[in-house]
Amino acid sequence: MENRLPEYTPVRHKKAGYKGWIHSTTKMSELFTGQKKYDWQYTITVEGLEEKKVAPGEDLEVIMDSREFPPFLRETKNLESGYIEETALHMLGYRITDMSWDQRWNILINVGIPILGPLKVVSTITNLIYTRLSNVEMAERNQHALLEWRRDLDMVLDRFGDDSELDNPELLEYVNNTKNKMATFLSL
C-alpha cells in the first residue's frame, strides 16, 4: 500500500486552487472527479463548504507552512486545572499508542510541522517527556512512550534543526535539560 497522507494534512489543489485538510479516502466511484483510473481518492474538508471536495493525490500538494489549525478542531482547557486536556499535536493524530514510528513520522512531517511549526512540535514533545519524568513512578510506567518521544524529538530536531523557529536558546536549553534528565532516569 502506498504511503497515504494522514487525516488533517493541509493541502492545496494544484489546478482548482482550493485549500483544505485531508478528511479521509473514498473508494466510491460516484464521488470521483472524472478520474476513473484510481481505486481511491482523497476527500478534503474545505473551510466554509458543507460538502467535501474529492481529488486524487497527484492533484494535491501538501502546504508545508500552513500554520492554520483546522477550525473544526479546538483545544479545550480543563476548567479545574487550567491545563489543556489534549495537545494540538494529539488532536492532529499524533500518538504513541497503536501507532508505528512510520505512521507517527508521516503525521509529524505532513500534518504537525506544516500546521503547528517545528517550534510547537518540539515544545510539545519535550513537554510530554518532561512531565512524565516528573516522578519516578510515572516515568517507569511510561518508559516505552519516553523512548518513542525521544526518538521522534531527535528526528524532528535533525530534520528541522536549522529552521529559524528553533533558533531559540531558551528552548534548546529546555530540550537539552529534558534529554539529560531522561538520560539520568534511564541510567538508574
Residue frames relative to the residue before (quaternion, step in Angstrom):
aa qw qx qy qz dx dy dz
M 1.0000 0.0000 0.0000 0.0000 0.00 0.00 0.00
E 0.4588 -0.6870 0.4898 0.2784 3.57 -0.86 0.93
N 0.5743 -0.6008 0.4424 0.3369 3.53 -1.27 0.48
R 0.1625 -0.8129 0.5558 0.0628 3.56 -0.19 1.29
L 0.5374 -0.6019 0.4812 0.3426 3.52 -1.20 0.56
P 0.4391 -0.7135 0.4727 0.2732 3.60 -0.89 0.84
E 0.6818 -0.4535 0.3855 0.4253 3.52 -1.35 0.31
Y 0.8145 0.2492 -0.2436 0.4638 3.56 -1.16 0.85
T 0.3847 0.6894 -0.5228 0.3216 3.62 1.18 0.21
P 0.3449 -0.7318 0.5389 0.2347 3.63 -0.76 0.96
V 0.0010 -0.8187 0.5712 -0.0583 3.58 -0.74 1.08
R 0.1997 -0.7152 0.6544 0.1426 3.48 -1.41 0.39
H 0.3950 -0.6872 0.5527 0.2572 3.57 -0.98 0.86
K 0.4811 -0.7201 0.4263 0.2612 3.58 -0.65 1.15
K 0.7612 0.3647 -0.2013 0.4971 3.61 0.96 -0.82
A 0.7515 0.4004 -0.2197 0.4761 3.59 0.77 -1.02
G 0.4178 -0.7645 0.4171 0.2588 3.60 1.20 -0.39
Y 0.5186 0.6383 -0.4471 0.3518 3.63 1.14 -0.17
K 0.2563 -0.7437 0.5998 0.1466 3.55 -1.28 0.54
G 0.1824 0.7766 -0.5901 0.1244 3.53 -1.14 0.65
W 0.5017 -0.6207 0.5093 0.3219 3.53 -1.30 -0.46
I 0.5365 -0.5963 0.4818 0.3529 3.54 -1.08 0.77
H 0.2231 -0.7671 0.5908 0.1131 3.54 -0.90 0.98
S 0.7377 -0.2575 0.2253 0.5820 3.56 0.85 -1.00
T 0.4343 -0.6217 0.5392 0.3663 3.54 -1.27 -0.47
T 0.1578 -0.7784 0.5990 0.1019 3.53 -1.23 0.42
K 0.2539 -0.7392 0.6045 0.1538 3.52 -1.21 0.66
M 0.4694 0.6914 -0.4323 0.3386 3.56 1.29 -0.02
S 0.3396 -0.7923 0.4709 0.1872 3.56 -0.22 1.29
E 0.6095 0.5575 -0.3718 0.4236 3.61 1.10 -0.48
L 0.6412 0.4968 -0.3312 0.4821 3.60 1.26 -0.23
F 0.5113 0.6814 -0.4144 0.3203 3.58 1.18 -0.40
T 0.4540 -0.7097 0.4914 0.2208 3.50 -1.22 0.66
G 0.7391 -0.3784 0.2194 0.5124 3.56 0.94 0.84
Q 0.5859 0.5732 -0.3578 0.4474 3.56 1.29 -0.05
K 0.0610 -0.8592 0.5079 0.0052 3.60 0.41 1.20
K 0.5777 0.6227 -0.3770 0.3692 3.61 1.18 -0.31
Y 0.6558 0.5109 -0.3071 0.4632 3.61 1.25 -0.19
D 0.4502 -0.6675 0.5264 0.2732 3.56 -1.19 0.67
W 0.7903 0.0418 0.0109 0.6112 3.59 1.17 -0.60
Q 0.1072 -0.7607 0.6337 0.0915 3.55 -1.31 0.31
Y 0.5543 -0.5999 0.4619 0.3456 3.55 -1.30 0.30
T 0.2234 -0.6871 0.6604 0.2047 3.53 -1.25 0.53
I 0.1629 -0.8095 0.5635 0.0257 3.54 -0.93 0.98
T 0.3064 -0.7135 0.6023 0.1848 3.53 -0.99 0.95
V 0.0833 -0.7768 0.6239 0.0198 3.55 -0.80 1.06
E 0.4874 -0.6801 0.4612 0.2953 3.56 -0.74 1.08
G 0.7970 0.2845 -0.2337 0.4787 3.54 -0.94 0.96
L 0.6871 0.4176 -0.2809 0.5240 3.58 1.26 -0.19
E 0.4159 -0.7109 0.5098 0.2485 3.55 -0.92 0.91
E 0.7269 0.3822 -0.2245 0.5245 3.57 0.98 -0.86
K 0.4645 -0.6683 0.5110 0.2764 3.54 -1.16 0.66
K 0.3937 -0.6603 0.5811 0.2669 3.53 -1.26 0.51
V 0.2012 -0.7569 0.6094 0.1236 3.57 -1.23 0.48
A 0.1380 0.7893 -0.5856 0.1224 3.57 -0.95 0.90
P 0.4707 -0.6338 0.5167 0.3312 3.57 -1.14 0.54
G 0.6755 -0.5298 0.3420 0.3822 3.56 -1.18 0.54
E 0.6556 0.5352 -0.3279 0.4198 3.59 0.97 -0.78
D 0.6550 0.5010 -0.3154 0.4695 3.61 1.21 -0.35
L 0.6893 0.4689 -0.2642 0.4850 3.59 1.29 -0.16
E 0.1079 -0.7500 0.6440 0.1058 3.52 -1.24 0.54
V 0.4675 -0.6603 0.5093 0.2934 3.55 -1.04 0.80
I 0.3226 -0.7075 0.5934 0.2078 3.55 -0.98 0.88
M 0.2498 -0.8359 0.4747 0.1164 3.57 -0.16 1.30
D 0.7738 0.2258 -0.1556 0.5710 3.60 1.17 -0.30
S 0.0572 0.8541 -0.5118 0.0733 3.54 0.79 1.07
R 0.0271 0.8408 -0.5358 -0.0726 3.55 0.78 -1.16
E 0.5487 0.5463 -0.4207 0.4727 3.55 1.17 0.67
F 0.2765 -0.7540 0.5723 0.1655 3.55 -0.53 1.16
P 0.5297 -0.6321 0.4344 0.3622 3.62 -0.78 0.88
P 0.4608 -0.7305 0.4283 0.2657 3.60 -0.62 1.09
F 0.6454 0.5266 -0.3292 0.4448 3.60 1.17 -0.41
L 0.6478 0.4134 -0.3244 0.5516 3.60 1.30 0.06
R 0.0072 -0.8105 0.5849 -0.0312 3.57 -0.83 0.92
E 0.3931 -0.6806 0.5652 0.2505 3.54 -0.94 0.93
T 0.0948 -0.7817 0.6133 0.0625 3.57 -1.02 0.77
K 0.3131 -0.7400 0.5668 0.1821 3.52 -1.07 0.75
N 0.4718 -0.6178 0.5474 0.3100 3.51 -1.21 0.66
L 0.4396 -0.7358 0.4491 0.2523 3.58 -0.58 1.14
E 0.6680 0.5062 -0.3076 0.4504 3.60 1.04 -0.69
S 0.7861 0.3333 -0.1764 0.4897 3.59 0.78 -1.00
G 0.3898 -0.7217 0.4834 0.3057 3.57 1.12 -0.63
Y 0.5608 0.6041 -0.3858 0.4145 3.59 1.29 -0.07
I 0.5465 -0.5750 0.4895 0.3621 3.54 -1.25 0.49
E 0.4296 -0.7260 0.4813 0.2383 3.58 -0.80 1.01
E 0.7861 0.0404 -0.0004 0.6167 3.57 1.11 -0.67
T 0.4312 -0.7019 0.4945 0.2774 3.58 -0.81 0.93
A 0.6184 -0.5350 0.4221 0.3914 3.55 -1.24 0.46
L 0.6306 0.5432 -0.3348 0.4418 3.58 1.02 -0.77
H 0.6488 0.5002 -0.3094 0.4828 3.59 1.02 -0.79
M 0.6260 0.5418 -0.3347 0.4500 3.60 0.99 -0.80
L 0.6937 0.4712 -0.2636 0.4768 3.56 1.11 -0.73
G 0.6961 -0.5177 0.2511 0.4294 3.58 1.28 0.26
Y 0.5367 0.6345 -0.4078 0.3783 3.61 1.22 -0.17
R 0.2513 0.7390 -0.5974 0.1841 3.56 -0.86 1.02
I 0.4971 -0.6438 0.4959 0.3041 3.54 -1.26 0.44
T 0.6657 0.5312 -0.3004 0.4295 3.57 0.89 -0.97
D 0.8709 0.0380 -0.0574 0.4866 3.56 -1.00 0.95
M 0.6487 0.4739 -0.3347 0.4925 3.58 1.07 0.62
S 0.3825 -0.7165 0.5319 0.2395 3.58 -0.87 0.92
W 0.6589 -0.4886 0.3761 0.4309 3.53 -1.27 0.24
D 0.6284 0.5402 -0.3398 0.4448 3.63 0.95 -0.79
Q 0.6569 0.4991 -0.3112 0.4716 3.59 0.96 -0.81
R 0.6563 0.4969 -0.3162 0.4716 3.59 0.95 -0.83
W 0.6544 0.5098 -0.3180 0.4591 3.58 0.93 -0.86
N 0.6068 0.5488 -0.3397 0.4638 3.58 1.04 -0.77
I 0.6723 0.4761 -0.2909 0.4865 3.60 0.96 -0.85
L 0.6511 0.5176 -0.3268 0.4488 3.60 0.89 -0.86
I 0.7253 0.4536 -0.2464 0.4556 3.59 0.84 -1.00
N 0.7930 0.3499 -0.1709 0.4686 3.60 0.85 -0.93
V 0.7691 0.3051 -0.1720 0.5346 3.59 1.19 -0.39
G 0.7359 0.4638 -0.2551 0.4221 3.57 0.54 -1.19
I 0.7182 0.4364 -0.2568 0.4773 3.58 0.69 -1.07
P 0.6804 0.4829 -0.3284 0.4426 3.68 0.77 -0.82
I 0.7420 0.4103 -0.2383 0.4736 3.60 0.90 -0.84
L 0.7954 0.3242 -0.1593 0.4868 3.58 0.80 -0.98
G 0.4069 -0.6948 0.4850 0.3412 3.57 1.13 -0.64
P 0.6357 -0.5700 0.3624 0.3738 3.56 -1.17 0.57
L 0.6029 0.5744 -0.3627 0.4184 3.62 1.03 -0.68
K 0.6959 0.4637 -0.2724 0.4759 3.60 0.82 -0.99
V 0.6449 0.5176 -0.3248 0.4589 3.60 1.00 -0.79
V 0.6709 0.4840 -0.2959 0.4775 3.59 0.87 -0.95
S 0.6510 0.5161 -0.3123 0.4608 3.60 0.94 -0.86
T 0.6648 0.5143 -0.3051 0.4477 3.57 0.91 -0.93
I 0.6884 0.4660 -0.2917 0.4730 3.59 0.81 -0.97
T 0.6348 0.5185 -0.3316 0.4672 3.61 0.98 -0.78
N 0.6457 0.5142 -0.3175 0.4668 3.60 0.99 -0.80
L 0.6186 0.5391 -0.3436 0.4567 3.59 1.02 -0.77
I 0.6622 0.4942 -0.2963 0.4790 3.56 0.94 -0.92
Y 0.6815 0.5206 -0.2939 0.4220 3.56 0.78 -1.07
T 0.6900 0.4804 -0.2978 0.4520 3.58 0.85 -0.92
R 0.6597 0.4963 -0.3222 0.4634 3.61 1.01 -0.70
L 0.6654 0.4847 -0.2999 0.4820 3.58 1.19 -0.47
S 0.4432 0.7367 -0.4301 0.2755 3.60 1.28 -0.07
N 0.7829 0.0087 -0.0677 0.6184 3.59 1.20 -0.35
V 0.6473 -0.5823 0.3483 0.3474 3.52 -1.13 0.79
E 0.6397 0.5418 -0.3274 0.4360 3.58 0.95 -0.87
M 0.6751 0.4793 -0.2868 0.4819 3.55 0.91 -0.96
A 0.6431 0.5254 -0.3224 0.4544 3.60 0.97 -0.80
E 0.6604 0.5026 -0.3108 0.4632 3.58 0.95 -0.83
R 0.6521 0.5135 -0.3061 0.4661 3.60 1.01 -0.83
N 0.7778 0.3440 -0.1512 0.5038 3.57 1.09 -0.77
Q 0.2377 0.8192 -0.5006 0.1475 3.59 1.18 0.42
H 0.6439 0.5128 -0.3289 0.4629 3.61 0.91 -0.84
A 0.6680 0.4943 -0.2991 0.4690 3.59 0.87 -0.94
L 0.6293 0.5418 -0.3381 0.4428 3.59 0.95 -0.82
L 0.6689 0.4942 -0.2980 0.4686 3.58 0.92 -0.90
E 0.6639 0.4961 -0.3044 0.4696 3.59 0.98 -0.83
W 0.6467 0.5055 -0.3226 0.4713 3.61 0.95 -0.82
R 0.6328 0.5261 -0.3343 0.4594 3.57 0.99 -0.83
R 0.6381 0.5187 -0.3240 0.4678 3.59 0.96 -0.85
D 0.6694 0.4948 -0.2981 0.4672 3.59 0.88 -0.95
L 0.6401 0.5292 -0.3171 0.4580 3.58 0.97 -0.89
D 0.6657 0.5024 -0.3028 0.4612 3.58 0.88 -0.92
M 0.6544 0.5124 -0.3136 0.4592 3.59 0.98 -0.83
V 0.6514 0.4946 -0.3202 0.4781 3.61 0.94 -0.83
L 0.6682 0.4922 -0.3088 0.4647 3.60 0.90 -0.85
D 0.6322 0.5226 -0.3347 0.4639 3.60 1.02 -0.74
R 0.7296 0.4465 -0.2386 0.4598 3.56 0.90 -0.96
F 0.8200 0.2364 -0.0853 0.5143 3.60 0.94 -0.89
G 0.3093 0.8029 -0.4676 0.2024 3.59 1.26 0.24
D 0.6850 0.4707 -0.2876 0.4759 3.59 1.14 -0.55
D 0.4485 0.6904 -0.4576 0.3359 3.60 1.25 -0.11
S 0.5425 -0.6594 0.4173 0.3112 3.58 -0.89 0.95
E 0.5737 0.5944 -0.3798 0.4163 3.61 1.13 -0.53
L 0.7190 0.4377 -0.2442 0.4815 3.56 1.09 -0.70
D 0.5069 0.6190 -0.4317 0.4165 3.59 1.27 0.11
N 0.3960 0.6909 -0.4702 0.3804 3.51 0.65 1.26
P 0.3573 -0.7813 0.4664 0.2106 3.61 -0.22 1.24
E 0.6384 0.5279 -0.3357 0.4483 3.62 1.01 -0.73
L 0.6431 0.5065 -0.3184 0.4781 3.58 0.99 -0.83
L 0.6798 0.4957 -0.2979 0.4511 3.58 0.83 -0.97
E 0.6208 0.5194 -0.3398 0.4789 3.60 1.07 -0.67
Y 0.6416 0.5179 -0.3116 0.4723 3.59 0.99 -0.87
V 0.6480 0.5062 -0.3143 0.4745 3.60 0.93 -0.89
N 0.6889 0.4790 -0.2907 0.4599 3.61 0.82 -0.95
N 0.6378 0.5157 -0.3275 0.4691 3.61 0.99 -0.78
T 0.6520 0.5061 -0.3097 0.4720 3.57 1.00 -0.83
K 0.6448 0.5082 -0.3208 0.4723 3.60 0.97 -0.81
N 0.6508 0.5063 -0.3172 0.4685 3.60 0.99 -0.81
K 0.6287 0.5273 -0.3260 0.4694 3.57 1.03 -0.80
M 0.6551 0.4994 -0.3083 0.4757 3.57 1.00 -0.81
A 0.6338 0.5263 -0.3310 0.4602 3.60 0.96 -0.83
T 0.6378 0.5164 -0.3197 0.4737 3.58 1.02 -0.79
F 0.6470 0.5141 -0.3170 0.4655 3.59 0.95 -0.88
L 0.6932 0.4895 -0.2841 0.4463 3.60 0.86 -0.92
S 0.6752 0.4920 -0.3025 0.4589 3.58 1.14 -0.53
L 0.5049 0.6636 -0.4214 0.3566 3.63 1.26 -0.16
